[in-house]
Amino acid sequence: MAAPYPDHLLTLDEYDALPEDNARHYELLDGVLVASPRAGSFHQELAFYLMMELYRQLPREWKVIYDVEVVLRPSFPPTLRAPDIVVVPAERAKTKPKRYNASDVLLAVEVISPGSRSTDTSIKREEYAKAGIPHYWVIDLDEPLSLTAYHLAGELGYQEAPAESKVFSVREPFPMTIDLRALPEGPERNVD
């Protein structure tokens, strides 16, 4: 049986005091506890592959971190998200924080899961932009698998680059090329 669901807006301290529950993925949205199913194996495999590509190509002053909490707004009611992948300064990563602040994050990456499309493509895009995260990437597992990159464009929020389904190549925030056709094949995935 699951623990009782909080009946009020949570502070970060109250969130930290919740019982451990590895059956679900938790985040805070304006102090409201948001629960979703844990990611499936294909989602995890793709996130791991992308993490390894980032690790291999990142400049030494950056570190790639998997599934870590990021505080977007610490004031009450707080918002705390857990992107699939973040890129943070290596010096900050050395401190081994429990979670990162949005100001620590250069790049946040989300892999769309069943049930997270609106959250990942609209809500989190707006939240991450408002929190000042300079770059945001979204991987869509629907055919054809694609990666869409966003970067902050001043008061306009994120500017969206066209989705790429073959070879993703960027110069910012660092030079990187990822052959999306080399990503692991999912149950319904055919690579041309």
PyMOL commands that set and color helices and strands:
alter all, ss='L'
color gray80, all
select helices_A, chain A and resi 12-17+41-57+90-94+102-104+117-131+154-156+180-182
alter helices_A, ss='H'
color red, helices_A
select strands_A, chain A and resi 24-29+32-37+62-66+70-73+79-81+85-89+100-101+107-111+135-140+146-152+158-160+167-170+176-179
alter strands_A, ss='S'
color yellow, strands_A
deselect
rebuild
show_as cartoon
